[in-house]
Protein backbone atom coordinates (compact mmCIF):
# COMPACT_ATOMS: atom_id res chain seq x y z
CA UNK A 1 0.00 0.00 0.00
CA UNK A 2 1.32 3.44 -0.88
CA UNK A 3 1.73 6.14 1.72
CA UNK A 4 -0.94 8.77 2.08
CA UNK A 5 0.30 12.36 2.31
CA UNK A 6 -0.16 12.15 6.10
CA UNK A 7 1.83 8.93 6.50
CA UNK A 8 5.46 9.27 7.50
CA UNK A 9 7.91 7.44 5.23
CA UNK A 10 8.88 4.05 6.61
CA UNK A 11 10.48 2.17 3.70
CA UNK A 12 14.24 1.93 3.14
CA UNK A 13 16.25 0.55 0.21
CA UNK A 14 19.75 -0.46 1.25
CA UNK A 15 22.13 -0.98 -1.67
CA UNK A 16 24.35 -3.98 -0.88
CA UNK A 17 25.18 -5.22 -4.40
CA UNK A 18 28.62 -3.60 -4.90
CA UNK A 19 31.67 -5.65 -5.76
CA UNK A 20 33.63 -4.42 -2.74
CA UNK A 21 36.79 -3.97 -4.80
CA UNK A 22 38.47 -1.68 -2.25
CA UNK A 23 37.59 -4.02 0.60
CA UNK A 24 39.10 -7.01 -1.19
CA UNK A 25 42.50 -5.31 -1.42
CA UNK A 26 45.05 -6.23 1.23
CA UNK A 27 46.15 -3.43 3.56
CA UNK A 28 49.55 -3.34 5.25
CA UNK A 29 49.43 -3.34 9.03
CA UNK A 30 45.74 -4.23 9.27
CA UNK A 31 44.97 -7.26 11.42
CA UNK A 32 41.59 -8.93 11.01
CA UNK A 33 39.86 -11.77 12.76
CA UNK A 34 39.29 -14.89 10.63
CA UNK A 35 35.61 -13.94 10.37
CA UNK A 36 36.45 -10.40 9.24
CA UNK A 37 39.08 -11.73 6.82
CA UNK A 38 36.57 -14.03 5.15
CA UNK A 39 34.00 -11.25 4.74
CA UNK A 40 36.64 -8.81 3.43
CA UNK A 41 37.93 -11.38 0.94
CA UNK A 42 34.39 -11.87 -0.35
CA UNK A 43 33.88 -8.11 -0.75
CA UNK A 44 30.60 -8.21 1.19
CA UNK A 45 31.38 -5.15 3.29
CA UNK A 46 28.03 -5.04 5.04
CA UNK A 47 28.61 -8.41 6.69
CA UNK A 48 31.98 -7.61 8.25
CA UNK A 49 31.72 -8.25 11.95
CA UNK A 50 32.10 -5.41 14.43
CA UNK A 51 30.84 -7.74 17.14
CA UNK A 52 27.91 -8.49 14.88
CA UNK A 53 27.52 -7.67 11.17
CA UNK A 54 28.01 -4.00 10.33
CA UNK A 55 24.71 -4.04 8.44
CA UNK A 56 22.87 -4.86 11.69
CA UNK A 57 24.00 -1.50 13.04
CA UNK A 58 23.01 0.28 9.82
CA UNK A 59 19.52 -1.21 9.95
CA UNK A 60 19.10 -0.59 13.69
CA UNK A 61 20.05 3.07 13.30
CA UNK A 62 17.54 3.76 10.52
CA UNK A 63 14.86 1.78 12.36
CA UNK A 64 15.41 4.14 15.31
CA UNK A 65 14.61 6.93 12.82
CA UNK A 66 11.31 5.30 11.79
CA UNK A 67 12.37 3.31 8.71
CA UNK A 68 11.36 -0.24 9.56
CA UNK A 69 10.32 -1.76 6.22
CA UNK A 70 13.64 -2.69 4.64
CA UNK A 71 14.56 -3.94 1.17
CA UNK A 72 18.12 -5.19 0.74
CA UNK A 73 19.36 -4.95 -2.84
CA UNK A 74 21.76 -7.85 -3.27
CA UNK A 75 23.48 -9.78 -6.02
CA UNK A 76 22.37 -13.27 -7.07
CA UNK A 77 25.47 -14.64 -5.34
CA UNK A 78 24.80 -12.97 -1.99
CA UNK A 79 23.22 -15.92 -0.20
CA UNK A 80 25.18 -15.03 2.94
CA UNK A 81 23.10 -11.85 3.35
CA UNK A 82 19.77 -13.45 2.50
CA UNK A 83 20.39 -16.51 4.69
CA UNK A 84 21.51 -14.45 7.68
CA UNK A 85 18.56 -12.04 7.71
CA UNK A 86 15.98 -14.68 6.84
CA UNK A 87 17.05 -16.71 9.88
CA UNK A 88 17.49 -13.73 12.21
CA UNK A 89 14.82 -13.10 14.83
CA UNK A 90 13.47 -9.65 13.99
CA UNK A 91 11.29 -7.75 16.45
CA UNK A 92 10.64 -4.42 14.77
CA UNK A 93 11.77 -4.55 11.14
CA UNK A 94 10.64 -6.48 8.10
CA UNK A 95 13.29 -7.38 5.54
CA UNK A 96 12.74 -8.29 1.91
CA UNK A 97 15.19 -8.65 -0.97
CA UNK A 98 15.61 -7.35 -4.50
CA UNK A 99 18.20 -8.88 -6.79
CA UNK A 100 20.37 -6.62 -8.94
CA UNK A 101 21.64 -9.08 -11.53
CA UNK A 102 24.70 -7.05 -12.50
CA UNK A 103 26.54 -4.29 -10.58
CA UNK A 104 25.44 -1.56 -12.98
CA UNK A 105 25.38 1.33 -10.54
CA UNK A 106 23.29 2.93 -7.84
CA UNK A 107 20.36 4.00 -10.03
CA UNK A 108 20.14 0.46 -11.34
CA UNK A 109 20.13 -0.81 -7.73
CA UNK A 110 17.26 1.56 -6.93
CA UNK A 111 15.37 0.28 -9.96
CA UNK A 112 15.85 -3.29 -8.78
CA UNK A 113 13.72 -2.31 -5.78
CA UNK A 114 11.04 -0.56 -7.87
CA UNK A 115 8.26 -2.96 -6.90
CA UNK A 116 9.10 -2.50 -3.22
CA UNK A 117 9.26 1.29 -3.55
CA UNK A 118 5.99 1.63 -5.42
CA UNK A 119 4.66 5.18 -5.31
CA UNK A 120 6.18 5.95 -1.91
CA UNK A 121 9.05 8.11 -0.83
CA UNK A 122 11.74 5.69 0.31
CA UNK A 123 15.04 6.09 2.09
CA UNK A 124 17.87 5.04 -0.24
CA UNK A 125 21.28 4.48 1.36
CA UNK A 126 24.55 2.63 1.02
CA UNK A 127 25.14 -0.57 2.97
CA UNK A 128 28.70 0.43 3.82
CA UNK A 129 27.79 3.69 5.58
CA UNK A 130 26.38 4.03 9.09
CA UNK A 131 24.31 7.21 9.21
CA UNK A 132 23.42 8.84 12.56
CA UNK A 133 19.85 8.25 13.60
CA UNK A 134 19.18 11.88 14.52
CA UNK A 135 20.22 13.01 11.04
CA UNK A 136 18.18 10.36 9.20
CA UNK A 137 15.15 11.19 11.33
CA UNK A 138 15.21 14.75 9.96
CA UNK A 139 14.15 13.36 6.58
CA UNK A 140 10.83 12.40 8.17
CA UNK A 141 10.04 16.12 8.42
CA UNK A 142 10.33 16.76 4.69
CA UNK A 143 7.44 16.83 2.24
CA UNK A 144 9.30 16.17 -1.04
CA UNK A 145 12.23 14.11 -2.19
CA UNK A 146 15.20 15.06 -0.04
CA UNK A 147 18.79 14.39 0.90
CA UNK A 148 21.03 15.09 3.85
CA UNK A 149 23.66 17.76 3.23
CA UNK A 150 26.61 17.15 5.54
CA UNK A 151 28.73 20.05 6.79
CA UNK A 152 32.28 19.38 5.59
CA UNK A 153 34.08 20.37 8.78
CA UNK A 154 31.73 18.35 10.98
CA UNK A 155 31.96 15.37 8.64
CA UNK A 156 35.75 15.36 8.86
CA UNK A 157 35.74 15.83 12.64
CA UNK A 158 33.09 13.23 13.45
CA UNK A 159 33.72 10.52 10.84
CA UNK A 160 36.41 7.93 10.25
CA UNK A 161 36.89 9.37 6.75
CA UNK A 162 40.15 11.25 6.02
CA UNK A 163 39.90 14.84 4.88
CA UNK A 164 41.34 14.09 1.45
CA UNK A 165 38.54 11.62 0.78
CA UNK A 166 35.85 13.96 2.11
CA UNK A 167 37.15 16.74 -0.13
CA UNK A 168 36.61 14.48 -3.14
CA UNK A 169 32.95 13.81 -2.30
CA UNK A 170 30.09 15.46 -4.17
CA UNK A 171 29.30 19.00 -3.03
CA UNK A 172 25.68 20.06 -2.74
CA UNK A 173 24.53 23.59 -3.48
CA UNK A 174 21.04 24.91 -2.77
CA UNK A 175 18.78 27.83 -3.60
CA UNK A 176 17.39 30.21 -0.98
CA UNK A 177 14.64 27.71 -0.11
CA UNK A 178 17.18 24.95 0.66
CA UNK A 179 16.14 23.10 -2.47
CA UNK A 180 18.81 21.31 -4.45
CA UNK A 181 20.48 23.53 -7.02
CA UNK A 182 23.49 21.50 -8.14
CA UNK A 183 25.61 18.52 -7.17
CA UNK A 184 29.28 19.00 -8.03
CA UNK A 185 31.02 15.66 -8.19
CA UNK A 186 34.76 15.36 -7.49
CA UNK A 187 35.01 19.15 -7.05
CA UNK A 188 38.19 21.06 -7.75
CA UNK A 189 39.62 23.46 -5.18
CA UNK A 190 38.10 26.32 -7.15
CA UNK A 191 34.68 24.69 -7.15
CA UNK A 192 34.88 24.06 -3.41
CA UNK A 193 35.75 27.71 -2.82
CA UNK A 194 32.89 28.87 -5.01
CA UNK A 195 30.19 27.24 -2.84
CA UNK A 196 31.08 29.33 0.22
CA UNK A 197 32.61 28.82 3.62
CA UNK A 198 30.20 26.14 4.85
CA UNK A 199 29.72 23.76 1.94
CA UNK A 200 27.60 20.65 2.18
CA UNK A 201 28.50 17.16 1.03
CA UNK A 202 26.22 14.41 -0.22
CA UNK A 203 26.85 11.09 1.53
CA UNK A 204 24.18 9.29 -0.52
CA UNK A 205 21.47 9.47 2.12
CA UNK A 206 18.34 10.16 0.08
CA UNK A 207 14.58 10.14 0.53
CA UNK A 208 13.33 9.66 -3.00
CA UNK A 209 9.88 9.80 -4.53
CA UNK A 210 8.50 8.09 -7.64
CA UNK A 211 9.62 10.91 -9.95
CA UNK A 212 13.25 9.99 -9.26
CA UNK A 213 12.48 6.30 -9.75
CA UNK A 214 10.94 7.10 -13.12
CA UNK A 215 13.93 9.25 -14.07
CA UNK A 216 16.23 6.33 -13.22
CA UNK A 217 14.58 4.33 -16.00
CA UNK A 218 15.74 6.78 -18.67
CA UNK A 219 19.20 8.07 -17.73
CA UNK A 220 22.18 7.10 -19.90
CA UNK A 221 25.26 5.31 -18.71
CA UNK A 222 27.71 7.61 -16.94
CA UNK A 223 31.33 8.07 -17.92
CA UNK A 224 32.13 5.29 -15.44
CA UNK A 225 29.85 2.92 -17.35
CA UNK A 226 27.18 2.84 -14.64
CA UNK A 227 23.67 4.14 -14.08
CA UNK A 228 24.21 6.72 -11.35
CA UNK A 229 21.61 7.71 -8.78
CA UNK A 230 22.90 11.29 -8.84
CA UNK A 231 22.09 11.46 -12.55
CA UNK A 232 18.54 10.27 -11.87
CA UNK A 233 18.15 12.93 -9.16
CA UNK A 234 19.41 15.62 -11.55
CA UNK A 235 17.05 14.46 -14.29
CA UNK A 236 14.07 14.47 -11.94
CA UNK A 237 15.02 17.93 -10.67
CA UNK A 238 15.33 19.26 -14.22
CA UNK A 239 11.84 17.88 -14.90
CA UNK A 240 10.42 19.82 -11.94
CA UNK A 241 10.89 17.54 -8.92
CA UNK A 242 11.73 19.44 -5.73
CA UNK A 243 14.69 17.95 -3.86
CA UNK A 244 14.94 19.33 -0.34
CA UNK A 245 18.40 19.49 1.22
CA UNK A 246 18.48 19.00 4.99
CA UNK A 247 21.69 20.45 6.47
CA UNK A 248 23.33 18.40 9.22
CA UNK A 249 26.50 18.71 11.26
CA UNK A 250 27.25 15.06 11.85
CA UNK A 251 29.60 12.25 10.96
CA UNK A 252 29.19 9.03 9.00
CA UNK A 253 31.00 5.77 9.66
CA UNK A 254 32.41 4.36 6.44
CA UNK A 255 33.21 0.68 5.84
CA UNK A 256 34.90 0.87 2.44
CA UNK A 257 38.33 -0.68 3.03
CA UNK A 258 40.14 -2.89 5.51
CA UNK A 259 41.77 0.16 7.05
CA UNK A 260 38.30 1.35 8.11
CA UNK A 261 37.42 -1.73 10.16
CA UNK A 262 39.27 -0.92 13.39
CA UNK A 263 37.73 2.56 13.62
CA UNK A 264 34.25 1.18 13.02
CA UNK A 265 34.76 -1.52 15.65
CA UNK A 266 35.88 1.15 18.11
CA UNK A 267 32.76 3.20 17.40
CA UNK A 268 30.16 0.42 17.24
CA UNK A 269 31.65 -2.65 18.92
CA UNK A 270 29.43 -3.66 21.81
CA UNK A 271 26.75 -1.12 20.89
CA UNK A 272 23.31 -2.75 21.11
CA UNK A 273 21.21 -3.34 18.00
CA UNK A 274 17.49 -3.94 17.83
CA UNK A 275 16.15 -5.34 14.59
N, C-alpha and C positions, 0 to 999 in steps of 0.2 A: 504494500500500500504506500502511495506517495505521501509526503508530508503535506499537511495543510499549512497555510501561511502562519498559523499560530503555533505550529509544532516546532520545537527546537530540533535542529539537526542531530541525528544520533548514529548515522552510518559513517564508517571509515573504510577506505581502501588503502591497504598497506602494500607497497610495491616491493616484493621480495624475490623478483625473477633475475636480478643481475648476475653476471658471471663471477663477480668477486675477484677480478683480476689482480687488483692491488693487494687484497687479503691473501691471495695464494703465494705472493712473492715472499721469499725468506727475508728476514730482517736481522742484521747483526746485533747481538747483545740482547735479544728478546727471548726470554724463557717462557715457554707455555706448558701447561699441563697436557698429558696425553689427550684428554678430551678436547681441549682447546686446539691442540695441534691438528687433530682429525677434522674438526670443523673448519679451521683455517685452510687446510689443504683442499677441502671440498669447495671452498669459496662461498659457503652458505654463512655469511656474516651474522645474520640474525640469530643463528643457533649457537653462537659461541657462548660458552658458559661464563657468567660472572657470579657464580654461585648457583644460578639457574640461567636458562637461555636469555640472552640480551633481549630478544623479542618479547619475552614475558614482561619485562619492565616497560618496554615501549607501549604494549597493549594496556597494561595497568595504568600508566600515566594518562593515556587518552580516555580510558574508561572513567577515571577520576574527573575528567573534564566533560563527561556526558556522552561520549561516543562509545556505545556498547554493542553495536551491531557491526561486526568486523568481517571484511572480505580480504583474505590474503591472496595476492596475485603471485603465483608460483610457476615454476617451469614443470614440464611433464616428468622431469627426473627428480623432483623435490619431494620424494616420499617421506623423507625424514621430517619435514615440516608438517605435512598432512597427518602422518601417523602420530606424531607427538601431540598435536592439538586435538585430534579426534579422540585420543585416549585420555586427555587431561580432564580432570574434574573442574568444570567451569561454573561458578556461582552467579556471575553477573554479566558475562558477555556471551554472545553467540558468535561462532566463527564458521564462515563458509569459505569456499575456495574458487578462484578463477584461474584457469590455466592460460598463460601466455606462451604459445608454442615456440616462438623464437624471441631472443632478447633484442627486440627492435625499437627499444626506447621507452621513455616514460609515458608519452601519449598513447602508445600502443598498449602499455600495461593498463592504463586507465580504461581504454576501450575494451580490454579483456574483461573488465568488471562492469560493462555497460548494463547488463541485465540486472545486476545487483543494485547499481546506482539508480536506475529508472529515471524518474523525473525529479529526484530529490537533490538537494545540495548535500554533497558528501565531503568529508575530510579526506584528503589525498596526501599521503606522506611516504617518506622513505622508510624502509625497514632497518636501515643502519644508522638512523638518527634517533636519539631520545630527546623529545621536546618537553619542556617544562609544562606541567599541568596548568598552572595559572595562565600561561601565555595561550595555550590551546583553547582554554575555556573562553577567552576573549572573543574567539570566532563565533561563539554561540550568540553574541550580542549583535552580530551583523545581520543585514537584511538582503544582501546580494552575494554574489561570489566574492571571495576575499582571500587575502593571504596575510601572513605575519611578516612585518618588516622589522628585522633585527638591527638595533643600533650597533654599529661596527665596534666601538670601543667596549661596550658591554659584552658583545659576543666574544671578543678576544680575551677579556678579563675573566669571563665566567665559563668558558668552554675549554675543551682539551684540544682545540684546533689552533695551530700556530698562526701567527699574524700573516705570514706570507701566503698561506692558503686562504685565509679569510679575505685578504685583499684581492684574491683572484675570483671570488664569488660574484654572482650577479648582483648589481646595484639596482635598487628600486627607486624610482622617482615618482612623485605624486603631484596632482593639481591642488588647488586651495581647499578642495573638499576631501582630501585624503583619498582620492580615487587614483588608481594606477594610471600613470602617464606613460612611463617607459620602463623597460628592464634592460639594463646595459650589461651584457655578459662579458666576462673576462675584461673588465675595464682597464684602460690605461691610467697612468698617474694623472694625466690631464683630465680624463673623464671623471675620475674620482674627485678631483678638485672642483670640477664644474657643478657637482650636485650639492655643494655646501659643506658646512663644518660637521653636520650630524647626519651623514648618509645612512641609508638603510640597506640591508642585505636580505635577499631572498634565500631562505634555507629549505625551500620546497615544502612548506607547510601551507597547504591550500584548502579552502572550502569552495568547492566548484559546483556550479549549477549545470543544468542540461545544455545550456548554450555552449559551454566549453566542451562538453562531451561531443556535441554535434560538430563543433569546429575541429575536434581531433580526428574526425572521419575524413577530413578533406585537406589537411595540411600536407605539404610535400616532405620528402626526406630532407633532413638538415645536412649541413656540410660534413657532419660526422657519420652520415649514413643511417640516422635514426629518426624516428618520429618523436619530436621533443614536446613535452608538456608546455613549456614556455611558449612555443610557437602556437599551440592551440589557444593558450590564454590571450596572446597578442591578437590572433585572428578573431576571437570572440569579442575582444575589446573593440577592435576596428569595426566590427559589425554592430556595435552599440551596447554590448554587455558592460555593466558597471562592475569593476573589480575594486572592492574596498581594500585599503592597506591599513592594517592595524599595527601601530608602532609598539615595539616592546624592547625593553632593556633587560635582556636575559641571555643565558648561554644555552648551547645545545651540545649534548655528548655525541661524538662521532665515532663510529666503529667501522672505519674504512680499511685500515691496515693493521698489521700485527703490532706495530708500535703504539697503536691506540688502546690496546687491550688492558694494559696495566692501569692506565688512568681511569678507564671505565669501571674496572673492578674496584678501584679505590673509591669511586663515586657511588657505585650502586651495590657493591658486594654486601650481602647481609640485609639490604633494604627489602622490606616486605613487599610482596606483590599480591594483588587480589584480582583474579580473572573470573 
